[in-house]
Amino acid sequence: MIKVGILGYGNLGRGVEAAVSLSEDMELVAIYTRRDPKTVTVKSNVPVKSTDDLDTGKEDIDVLVICGGSATDLPEMTPKYAKLYNVIDSFDTHARIPEHFANVDAASKEAGKIGLISCGWDPGMFSLNRLYAASILPKGQAYTFWGKGVSQGHSDAIRRIEGVVDARQYTVPVPAALERVRSGENPELTTREKHTRECFVVVEEGADKARIEKEIKEMPNYFSDYDTTVNFISAEELKANHSGLPHGGSVIYTGETGFDGNKHVIEYRLDLDSNPEFTGATLTAYARAVVRLNSEGVTGAKTVFDIAPAYLSPISSEELRAHFL
């Protein structure tokens, strides 16, 4: 059995917990939290422990799934714990992935462990589909559309702003841009032309709403390149109308083959009832791969590009060839 630890018990941590429970070859050993463990109630019959226990480096786990936010948690947590355990995260600040990879690579190589970063559906499954399509159709162009759905990372980034109590951020594709791409037009689209961002924000009483709105709209890597709408609402309205965490999107690749320019459109689409549960399921599958690869002597930082699909499945290679190939 692969022994799994989860660091962080928010929406994503609960998604990983559920996914591990459905994996017959995996066992959830413990959930680790920065909060007082006595205040955290979990669904699984496993101990809730302090991050102080993790810091000893002596916890009996094969892989630690780190379920923090990309804005401030993961840049610190993943390199720290990569020095002690095999780790995996869902870091999704695309512009900072090379920097994060380098930090985790140095830490995990020093420890003889693997640190798999930026795993989920984007970055993650969408990244793979962009790579496959571009490799098969080198003369072509990839387009990625997200939503409509709640972005956990962007919502978390808003909640970190002083005066914000809670927030939900929806990423919304621009319909006209989506149709132009699907038609094979191959348009040149700016970031702003492809998506809008819609924010629903609950603030503390007396908070400076103008300052908060300005901070959101000017936040680099998150909102500054998009047309962003900020709606200030009550906590009751947020709970009633925005408590779910749906998401999804499409990777669309249009390309040509042959000497006569035959055109092809490849589309990979996700429609998710629960963003964190799907992301948690993806992390869990790749956590299996991390443990397997490390047992073979592989070390250092990895991404989904480096993992062969067979390592994700609990099914033997013989069965995969017989039933999936």
C-alpha positions as CSV (number, residue, x, y, z in Angstrom):
1,M,0.0,0.0,0.0
2,I,1.2,3.5,-0.8
3,K,1.1,5.6,2.3
4,V,-0.2,9.1,1.7
5,G,-0.1,12.2,3.8
6,I,-2.2,15.4,3.0
7,L,-1.0,18.8,4.0
8,G,-3.9,21.2,4.2
9,Y,-7.5,20.4,4.7
10,G,-9.4,22.9,2.6
11,N,-11.4,22.1,-0.5
12,L,-8.5,20.5,-2.3
13,G,-7.3,18.5,0.7
14,R,-10.8,17.0,1.0
15,G,-10.7,16.2,-2.7
16,V,-7.5,14.3,-2.3
17,E,-9.0,12.5,0.8
18,A,-11.9,11.3,-1.2
19,A,-9.7,10.2,-4.1
20,V,-7.4,8.2,-1.9
21,S,-10.4,6.4,-0.4
22,L,-11.3,5.1,-3.8
23,S,-7.8,3.9,-4.6
24,E,-7.3,0.3,-3.5
25,D,-3.5,0.5,-3.5
26,M,-3.3,3.7,-1.4
27,E,-3.8,4.3,2.3
28,L,-4.3,7.7,3.9
29,V,-2.0,7.8,6.9
30,A,-2.5,11.3,8.3
31,I,-3.8,14.8,7.5
32,Y,-1.5,17.7,8.5
33,T,-2.6,21.2,9.4
34,R,-1.2,24.5,10.5
35,R,-4.3,25.0,12.6
36,D,-4.9,23.4,16.0
37,P,-5.4,19.7,15.0
38,K,-8.1,19.4,17.6
39,T,-10.3,21.9,15.7
40,V,-10.2,20.0,12.4
41,T,-12.8,17.3,11.8
42,V,-12.1,15.0,8.8
43,K,-14.2,12.4,7.1
44,S,-11.6,9.6,7.1
45,N,-10.7,7.7,10.2
46,V,-7.1,9.0,10.3
47,P,-5.3,11.2,12.7
48,V,-5.0,15.0,12.2
49,K,-1.5,16.1,13.1
50,S,0.4,19.3,13.3
51,T,2.9,20.5,10.7
52,D,5.4,20.3,13.5
53,D,5.2,16.5,13.2
54,L,6.0,16.8,9.5
55,D,9.0,19.1,10.2
56,T,10.8,16.2,12.0
57,G,11.1,14.4,8.6
58,K,10.2,11.2,10.4
59,E,6.6,10.7,9.4
60,D,5.8,7.3,7.9
61,I,4.5,8.4,4.5
62,D,5.6,7.6,1.0
63,V,4.3,10.8,-0.5
64,L,3.0,14.1,0.8
65,V,0.2,15.8,-1.2
66,I,0.6,19.6,-0.5
67,C,-2.8,21.3,-0.8
68,G,-1.9,25.0,-0.3
69,G,-2.5,28.1,-2.3
70,S,-0.2,29.0,-5.2
71,A,0.0,32.7,-4.2
72,T,2.0,32.3,-1.0
73,D,1.8,28.7,0.4
74,L,3.3,26.5,-2.3
75,P,6.4,28.5,-3.1
76,E,7.5,28.0,0.5
77,M,5.9,24.7,1.4
78,T,6.9,22.5,-1.6
79,P,10.7,23.2,-1.5
80,K,10.7,22.9,2.3
81,Y,9.0,19.5,2.4
82,A,10.8,18.2,-0.7
83,K,13.9,18.1,1.5
84,L,12.1,15.5,3.7
85,Y,9.5,13.6,1.6
86,N,8.3,12.8,-1.9
87,V,5.9,15.6,-2.6
88,I,3.4,16.8,-5.1
89,D,1.6,20.1,-5.5
90,S,-0.9,21.9,-7.9
91,F,1.1,25.2,-8.3
92,D,-0.8,27.1,-10.9
93,T,0.9,30.5,-11.3
94,H,2.0,29.8,-14.9
95,A,4.5,32.7,-15.0
96,R,6.4,31.4,-12.0
97,I,6.5,27.7,-12.8
98,P,10.2,27.8,-14.0
99,E,11.3,29.4,-10.7
100,H,9.2,27.1,-8.6
101,F,10.5,24.0,-10.5
102,A,14.2,25.1,-9.9
103,N,13.6,25.5,-6.2
104,V,11.9,22.2,-5.8
105,D,14.4,20.4,-8.0
106,A,17.4,21.5,-5.8
107,A,15.6,20.5,-2.6
108,S,14.4,17.1,-3.8
109,K,17.7,16.1,-5.4
110,E,19.5,16.9,-2.2
111,A,17.1,14.5,-0.4
112,G,17.0,11.8,-3.0
113,K,13.2,12.4,-3.4
114,I,10.8,13.5,-6.1
115,G,8.9,16.7,-6.1
116,L,6.2,16.8,-8.8
117,I,4.8,20.3,-9.3
118,S,1.9,22.0,-11.1
119,C,-0.3,18.9,-11.3
120,G,-4.0,19.1,-11.9
121,W,-6.1,19.9,-14.9
122,D,-4.4,23.2,-15.9
123,P,-1.6,23.1,-15.5
124,G,-1.7,19.3,-15.8
125,M,-4.1,17.5,-18.1
126,F,-4.5,20.5,-20.3
127,S,-0.7,20.9,-20.5
128,L,-0.4,17.3,-21.8
129,N,-3.0,17.9,-24.5
130,R,-1.3,21.0,-25.7
131,L,2.0,19.1,-25.9
132,Y,0.5,16.1,-27.7
133,A,-1.3,18.3,-30.2
134,A,1.7,20.5,-31.0
135,S,4.0,17.5,-31.4
136,I,1.6,15.8,-33.8
137,L,0.7,18.9,-35.7
138,P,3.8,21.1,-35.6
139,K,2.1,23.5,-38.1
140,G,-0.7,24.8,-35.9
141,Q,-1.8,26.8,-32.9
142,A,-3.2,26.0,-29.5
143,Y,-6.0,27.8,-27.7
144,T,-7.0,27.3,-24.1
145,F,-10.3,28.4,-22.7
146,W,-11.2,28.1,-19.0
147,G,-14.7,28.1,-17.5
148,K,-17.2,29.3,-16.9
149,G,-16.1,28.2,-13.5
150,V,-14.7,29.1,-10.1
151,S,-10.9,29.4,-10.0
152,Q,-9.7,28.3,-6.6
153,G,-6.3,29.9,-7.0
154,H,-7.7,33.3,-8.1
155,S,-10.3,33.2,-5.3
156,D,-7.6,32.4,-2.8
157,A,-5.5,35.3,-4.1
158,I,-8.5,37.7,-3.5
159,R,-9.0,36.4,0.0
160,R,-5.4,37.2,0.9
161,I,-6.2,40.9,0.4
162,E,-6.5,42.9,3.6
163,G,-10.2,43.5,4.4
164,V,-11.5,40.6,2.4
165,V,-13.6,38.0,4.3
166,D,-14.4,35.6,1.4
167,A,-14.5,35.6,-2.4
168,R,-15.3,33.6,-5.5
169,Q,-13.8,34.4,-8.9
170,Y,-15.3,33.1,-12.1
171,T,-13.3,32.8,-15.3
172,V,-15.6,33.2,-18.3
173,P,-14.7,32.5,-21.9
174,V,-15.6,35.2,-24.4
175,P,-18.2,33.3,-26.7
176,A,-17.2,35.1,-29.9
177,A,-13.5,34.1,-29.4
178,L,-14.5,30.5,-28.7
179,E,-16.5,30.2,-31.9
180,R,-13.8,31.8,-34.1
181,V,-11.3,29.2,-32.9
182,R,-13.7,26.2,-33.3
183,S,-14.4,27.3,-36.9
184,G,-10.7,26.9,-37.7
185,E,-10.2,30.6,-38.3
186,N,-6.9,30.6,-36.3
187,P,-7.3,34.1,-35.0
188,E,-4.6,36.0,-33.1
189,L,-6.2,36.6,-29.7
190,T,-4.9,38.6,-26.8
191,T,-5.4,37.4,-23.2
192,R,-8.0,40.0,-22.7
193,E,-9.9,38.9,-25.8
194,K,-10.3,35.3,-24.7
195,H,-11.6,35.6,-21.1
196,T,-13.2,37.9,-18.6
197,R,-13.0,37.6,-14.9
198,E,-15.9,38.1,-12.6
199,C,-15.4,38.5,-8.8
200,F,-17.9,38.2,-6.0
201,V,-16.3,39.6,-2.8
202,V,-17.4,39.8,0.9
203,V,-15.5,42.4,2.9
204,E,-15.1,43.4,6.5
205,E,-17.4,46.1,7.8
206,G,-15.9,49.5,7.0
207,A,-13.4,48.1,4.5
208,D,-12.1,50.3,1.8
209,K,-13.9,48.8,-1.2
210,A,-12.2,51.1,-3.7
211,R,-8.8,50.0,-2.5
212,I,-9.7,46.4,-2.6
213,E,-11.2,46.6,-6.1
214,K,-8.0,48.4,-7.3
215,E,-5.8,45.7,-5.7
216,I,-7.8,43.0,-7.4
217,K,-7.8,44.5,-10.9
218,E,-4.1,45.4,-10.8
219,M,-2.9,42.0,-9.3
220,P,-0.1,40.7,-11.6
221,N,-0.3,37.2,-13.0
222,Y,-4.0,37.0,-11.9
223,F,-6.2,39.9,-13.0
224,S,-4.1,42.7,-14.6
225,D,-4.3,41.3,-18.1
226,Y,-8.1,40.8,-18.1
227,D,-11.3,42.8,-18.1
228,T,-12.3,42.2,-14.5
229,T,-15.6,42.9,-12.8
230,V,-15.7,43.1,-9.0
231,N,-19.1,42.7,-7.2
232,F,-19.3,43.3,-3.5
233,I,-22.0,41.2,-1.9
234,S,-23.0,39.9,1.5
235,A,-21.8,36.6,3.1
236,E,-25.4,35.3,2.8
237,E,-25.6,36.0,-0.9
238,L,-22.2,34.4,-1.5
239,K,-23.3,31.2,0.4
240,A,-26.7,31.1,-1.4
241,N,-25.5,31.7,-4.9
242,H,-21.8,30.9,-5.1
243,S,-21.1,28.0,-2.7
244,G,-20.4,25.4,-5.5
245,L,-17.0,25.0,-7.1
246,P,-17.7,24.0,-10.8
247,H,-15.2,24.6,-13.5
248,G,-14.0,23.2,-16.8
249,G,-12.8,24.4,-20.2
250,S,-11.3,23.3,-23.5
251,V,-7.9,23.0,-25.2
252,I,-8.5,23.5,-28.9
253,Y,-5.6,23.0,-31.4
254,T,-5.9,23.7,-35.1
255,G,-3.3,22.5,-37.4
256,E,-2.4,21.3,-40.9
257,T,-0.8,18.3,-42.5
258,G,0.4,17.3,-45.9
259,F,1.6,19.3,-48.9
260,D,-2.0,20.4,-49.6
261,G,-2.7,22.0,-46.2
262,N,-5.4,19.6,-44.9
263,K,-6.8,21.1,-41.7
264,H,-7.5,19.4,-38.4
265,V,-9.1,20.5,-35.1
266,I,-8.3,18.7,-31.9
267,E,-10.4,19.5,-28.8
268,Y,-10.1,18.2,-25.2
269,R,-12.9,19.4,-23.0
270,L,-13.7,19.1,-19.3
271,D,-17.0,19.9,-17.6
272,L,-16.5,19.5,-13.8
273,D,-19.1,19.6,-11.1
274,S,-16.3,20.0,-8.5
275,N,-13.0,21.6,-9.4
276,P,-11.2,20.6,-6.2
277,E,-12.4,17.0,-6.3
278,F,-11.2,16.5,-9.9
279,T,-7.9,18.3,-9.1
280,G,-7.6,16.1,-6.0
281,A,-8.2,12.9,-8.1
282,T,-5.5,14.0,-10.6
283,L,-3.0,14.7,-7.8
284,T,-3.8,11.3,-6.3
285,A,-3.1,9.4,-9.5
286,Y,0.2,11.3,-10.0
287,A,1.1,10.7,-6.3
288,R,1.1,7.0,-7.2
289,A,3.5,7.7,-10.0
290,V,5.8,9.7,-7.8
291,V,6.2,6.8,-5.3
292,R,6.8,4.3,-8.1
293,L,9.4,6.4,-9.8
294,N,11.3,7.2,-6.6
295,S,11.4,3.5,-5.8
296,E,13.2,3.1,-9.1
297,G,15.8,5.6,-8.0
298,V,14.5,8.6,-9.8
299,T,14.9,12.0,-8.0
300,G,14.4,15.7,-8.6
301,A,11.5,17.9,-9.6
302,K,9.1,16.6,-12.3
303,T,6.0,17.8,-14.1
304,V,3.3,15.9,-15.9
305,F,5.4,16.0,-19.0
306,D,8.0,13.7,-17.4
307,I,5.6,10.9,-16.2
308,A,4.7,8.0,-18.5
309,P,0.9,7.3,-18.4
310,A,1.4,3.7,-17.2
311,Y,2.8,5.0,-13.8
312,L,-0.6,6.6,-13.0
313,S,-2.6,3.4,-13.1
314,P,-2.9,0.7,-10.4
315,I,-3.5,-1.7,-13.2
316,S,-0.5,-3.8,-14.4
317,S,1.2,-3.1,-17.7
318,E,-0.1,-6.4,-19.1
319,E,-3.7,-5.4,-18.3
320,L,-3.3,-2.0,-19.7
321,R,-2.0,-3.4,-23.0
322,A,-4.9,-5.9,-23.1
323,H,-7.8,-3.6,-22.2
324,F,-6.8,0.1,-22.8
325,L,-4.5,0.0,-25.8
